[in-house]
Amino acid sequence: MHWWNQQACEAAAEAQAADPSPGNLMAAAQVQALVSMAEALHRIAAALEARDDSEATLSARPK
């Protein structure tokens, strides 16, 4: 888990604990959804970068 993910989860939990109103519950759920999407995008970017690096390595090899 990245530091920004942990920060967002903690902030959402604190807000929810301070005021468990339906609006805060919805906001906490939205934060969790955004964090999940950010994590997924981060994984996709890392996979694409790794693929690009491996393709660059393969194309740099002498034939």
C-alpha positions in Angstrom: 0.0 0.0 0.0 1.4 3.4 -1.0 1.6 6.2 1.5 -1.1 8.2 -0.3 -3.4 5.3 -0.2 -2.9 4.9 3.6 -3.4 8.6 4.1 -6.7 8.6 2.2 -8.0 5.6 4.0 -7.1 7.0 7.4 -8.7 10.4 6.6 -11.9 8.7 5.4 -12.0 6.6 8.5 -11.5 9.6 10.8 -14.2 11.6 9.0 -16.6 8.6 9.2 -15.9 8.1 12.9 -16.3 11.8 13.7 -19.7 12.1 11.9 -21.3 8.8 10.8 -24.0 10.7 8.9 -25.2 9.3 5.5 -23.3 12.1 3.7 -20.0 11.2 5.4 -20.6 7.5 4.8 -21.1 8.3 1.1 -18.0 10.5 1.0 -15.9 7.8 2.6 -17.1 5.2 0.1 -16.3 7.6 -2.7 -12.8 8.1 -1.3 -12.3 4.4 -1.1 -13.5 4.0 -4.7 -11.1 6.7 -5.9 -8.2 5.2 -4.0 -9.0 1.8 -5.6 -9.0 3.4 -9.1 -5.7 5.2 -8.4 -4.1 1.9 -7.2 -5.4 0.2 -10.4 -4.0 2.9 -12.6 -0.7 2.8 -10.8 -0.4 -0.9 -11.4 -1.3 -0.5 -15.1 1.3 2.2 -15.5 3.9 0.1 -13.8 3.0 -2.9 -16.1 3.2 -0.7 -19.2 6.6 0.7 -18.1 7.9 -2.8 -17.4 6.7 -3.9 -20.8 8.3 -0.9 -22.5 11.6 -1.6 -20.7 11.6 -5.2 -21.7 10.8 -4.3 -25.3 13.6 -1.7 -25.3 16.0 -4.4 -23.9 15.0 -6.9 -26.6 15.4 -4.3 -29.4 18.8 -3.3 -28.1 20.2 -6.8 -28.3 22.4 -7.5 -31.3 21.1 -10.1 -33.8 
